[in-house]
Amino acid sequence: MKTNFDVVVAGAGPAGSTAATLLAEEGYQVLVLEKAQFPRHHIGESLLPSGVAVLNRLKLSLPGSIFRFKRGAQFVCEKTHRTLTVSFEEALAGPPRHAWHVERPLFDVLLRDRARQAGAIIEHEAPVRTVSITPQQVLVATHHSTYAGRYFIDATGQGRLMARLHRTIKPLREFGRTAAYQHFDEVPAERLGSDGDIRIVMQPGEGWAWGIPLPNNRLSLGIVSLNPGMTAQAVEKMVAHSPLMYNWTQGSKPSSPCLVGNYSYINTAPYGARYACIGDAAYFLDPVFSSGVSLALVSAEKTVKHLSLSLRNRNEFEPDIMAPVRSDMNDAFQTFSSLIRRFYHTKMVDNLFFAASANEAYRQGIVSVLAGDVWRNDNPFQDMLRRSRRTNQRSHVAIA
Ligand SMILES: Cc1cc2nc3c(=O)[nH]c(=O)nc-3n(C[C@H](O)[C@H](O)[C@H](O)COP(=O)(O)OP(=O)(O)OC[C@H]3O[C@@H](n4cnc5c(N)ncnc54)[C@H](O)[C@@H]3O)c2cc1C
């Protein structure tokens, strides 16, 4: 048994490493147990300005081999030849006016090293198996050892450790069900574009596809389908049928295809006495608006703010200390899920994006939401989403 940790974190992805860094910088003894050896493969390469704000706070130095500038997004419809360009420069004032695309395995190494530099202890190849919470402490066990701490943070991403142990995973099946993706190397610079935008190629009724320009002449291409039966070869087929993607990838070197499925869910018990789930361990939504990593970073920052106070006041055993974080992250969940629902089930891009471009205040508001800046009260677009959610809830109650 190894003791004396204030906080034991499972998972050294963006959420876990950020939480570990911020806690260690406040002088707490932090242990991070990570299942994998780093660098390890991971998807999730396009960030939002709200995530950049957290990276700025961490004072990460950004090597050009890992990061590429992201101005915003382009929504492209190959059928109608319409393109909508959104620049983060147009958002309501506040967060940074740009974001980054990242080489994900190396980005995670950078964040892990930052946590180590701040004083956190990181152990790799240490998958957490069980977590036992008593009134006095939390006991976190791997195959080889048991660690005692005052608090446990679950940052295991899609591993969803606590949700699995507690059986509190609620799948969200109305969003994209499967994603297939590949990387292409040696893509000529001019095909990646000089703007640094992510390309979202809409495929109405089926799903959508992404094109993310990465450093080192690399392109990440993926397809997200509403159909749970998609195969890993979907990218190859899509490239053959899409003039745009054919042009991007022609003559470049493809990696082997990857397939992931059923990744959208909510953990209905994301916190309790002596534990909190952050990042994907709390919930994950369809990646169409690239919110995952940035919400993971913000959830880590918000969790540390409340946890740090509780550790200092020695009341970290109280089950509700994370209620304010849950409320904030629920705001983000509701906002993005409303947006994603509209993306799939209404003609949102036509009705909202293209039509809204005439209405300056709405457009600014949409861009702010797309920047991940979803905790403000002066966004007319977000107010509209909140109102329509309340109306829907009322009509559901009436029907019930
Ligand atoms: C198809 C697809 C495309 C995506 N595209 C984007 C995108 O463009 N932009 C974006 O922002 N997000 C994207 N995401 C989401 C993004 O990948 C995640 O939201 C993000 O990685 C969450 O970070 P995290 O730190 O919570 O979890 P992770 O990054 O998954 O880190 C969790 C860590 O925990 C470790 N772990 C797991 N189980 C255990 C255990 N039992 N014990 C110890 N360690 C454990 C894992 O090895 C891992 O290192 C995408 C997701 C999918 C599925």
PDBQT file of the ligand as one rigid body, heavy atoms in Angstrom, charges set to zero:
ROOT
HETATM    1  C1  LIG A 501     -13.986   9.842 -33.970  1.00  0.00    +0.000 C 
HETATM    2  C2  LIG A 501     -13.604  10.873 -32.958  1.00  0.00    +0.000 A 
HETATM    3  C3  LIG A 501     -13.089  12.093 -33.375  1.00  0.00    +0.000 A 
HETATM    4  C4  LIG A 501     -12.742  13.077 -32.439  1.00  0.00    +0.000 A 
HETATM    5  N1  LIG A 501     -12.278  14.289 -32.871  1.00  0.00    +0.000 NA
HETATM    6  C5  LIG A 501     -12.056  15.257 -31.963  1.00  0.00    +0.000 A 
HETATM    7  C6  LIG A 501     -11.583  16.544 -32.371  1.00  0.00    +0.000 A 
HETATM    8  O1  LIG A 501     -11.369  16.816 -33.551  1.00  0.00    +0.000 OA
HETATM    9  N2  LIG A 501     -11.383  17.484 -31.418  1.00  0.00    +0.000 N 
HETATM   10  C7  LIG A 501     -11.594  17.225 -30.097  1.00  0.00    +0.000 A 
HETATM   11  O2  LIG A 501     -11.414  18.114 -29.276  1.00  0.00    +0.000 OA
HETATM   12  N3  LIG A 501     -11.989  16.012 -29.679  1.00  0.00    +0.000 NA
HETATM   13  C8  LIG A 501     -12.235  15.033 -30.568  1.00  0.00    +0.000 A 
HETATM   14  N4  LIG A 501     -12.609  13.800 -30.137  1.00  0.00    +0.000 N 
HETATM   15  C9  LIG A 501     -12.778  13.593 -28.696  1.00  0.00    +0.000 C 
HETATM   16  C10 LIG A 501     -11.473  13.475 -27.932  1.00  0.00    +0.000 C 
HETATM   17  O3  LIG A 501     -10.740  12.388 -28.418  1.00  0.00    +0.000 OA
HETATM   18  C11 LIG A 501     -11.769  13.274 -26.449  1.00  0.00    +0.000 C 
HETATM   19  O4  LIG A 501     -12.830  14.089 -26.056  1.00  0.00    +0.000 OA
HETATM   20  C12 LIG A 501     -10.551  13.591 -25.573  1.00  0.00    +0.000 C 
HETATM   21  O5  LIG A 501      -9.473  12.771 -25.887  1.00  0.00    +0.000 OA
HETATM   22  C13 LIG A 501     -10.923  13.448 -24.089  1.00  0.00    +0.000 C 
HETATM   23  O6  LIG A 501      -9.782  13.611 -23.278  1.00  0.00    +0.000 OA
HETATM   24  P1  LIG A 501      -9.692  12.834 -21.887  1.00  0.00    +0.000 P 
HETATM   25  O7  LIG A 501      -8.458  13.291 -21.235  1.00  0.00    +0.000 OA
HETATM   26  O8  LIG A 501     -10.986  12.918 -21.168  1.00  0.00    +0.000 OA
HETATM   27  O9  LIG A 501      -9.569  11.281 -22.302  1.00  0.00    +0.000 OA
HETATM   28  P2  LIG A 501      -8.418  10.543 -23.130  1.00  0.00    +0.000 P 
HETATM   29  O10 LIG A 501      -7.696  11.495 -23.968  1.00  0.00    +0.000 OA
HETATM   30  O11 LIG A 501      -9.058   9.394 -23.796  1.00  0.00    +0.000 OA
HETATM   31  O12 LIG A 501      -7.420  10.029 -22.014  1.00  0.00    +0.000 OA
HETATM   32  C14 LIG A 501      -7.790   8.984 -21.159  1.00  0.00    +0.000 C 
HETATM   33  C15 LIG A 501      -6.545   8.250 -20.708  1.00  0.00    +0.000 C 
HETATM   34  O13 LIG A 501      -6.921   7.326 -19.703  1.00  0.00    +0.000 OA
HETATM   35  C16 LIG A 501      -6.200   6.118 -19.894  1.00  0.00    +0.000 C 
HETATM   36  N5  LIG A 501      -6.975   5.048 -19.244  1.00  0.00    +0.000 N 
HETATM   37  C17 LIG A 501      -8.110   4.447 -19.675  1.00  0.00    +0.000 A 
HETATM   38  N6  LIG A 501      -8.541   3.551 -18.779  1.00  0.00    +0.000 NA
HETATM   39  C18 LIG A 501      -7.656   3.604 -17.743  1.00  0.00    +0.000 A 
HETATM   40  C19 LIG A 501      -7.556   2.917 -16.504  1.00  0.00    +0.000 A 
HETATM   41  N7  LIG A 501      -8.460   1.994 -16.112  1.00  0.00    +0.000 N 
HETATM   42  N8  LIG A 501      -6.533   3.226 -15.685  1.00  0.00    +0.000 NA
HETATM   43  C20 LIG A 501      -5.594   4.149 -16.036  1.00  0.00    +0.000 A 
HETATM   44  N9  LIG A 501      -5.633   4.813 -17.219  1.00  0.00    +0.000 NA
HETATM   45  C21 LIG A 501      -6.659   4.556 -18.050  1.00  0.00    +0.000 A 
HETATM   46  C22 LIG A 501      -6.101   5.976 -21.390  1.00  0.00    +0.000 C 
HETATM   47  O14 LIG A 501      -5.014   5.156 -21.758  1.00  0.00    +0.000 OA
HETATM   48  C23 LIG A 501      -5.899   7.437 -21.810  1.00  0.00    +0.000 C 
HETATM   49  O15 LIG A 501      -4.520   7.779 -21.925  1.00  0.00    +0.000 OA
HETATM   50  C24 LIG A 501     -12.932  12.809 -31.058  1.00  0.00    +0.000 A 
HETATM   51  C25 LIG A 501     -13.433  11.567 -30.629  1.00  0.00    +0.000 A 
HETATM   52  C26 LIG A 501     -13.774  10.610 -31.566  1.00  0.00    +0.000 A 
HETATM   53  C27 LIG A 501     -14.327   9.285 -31.081  1.00  0.00    +0.000 C 
ENDROOT
TORSDOF 0
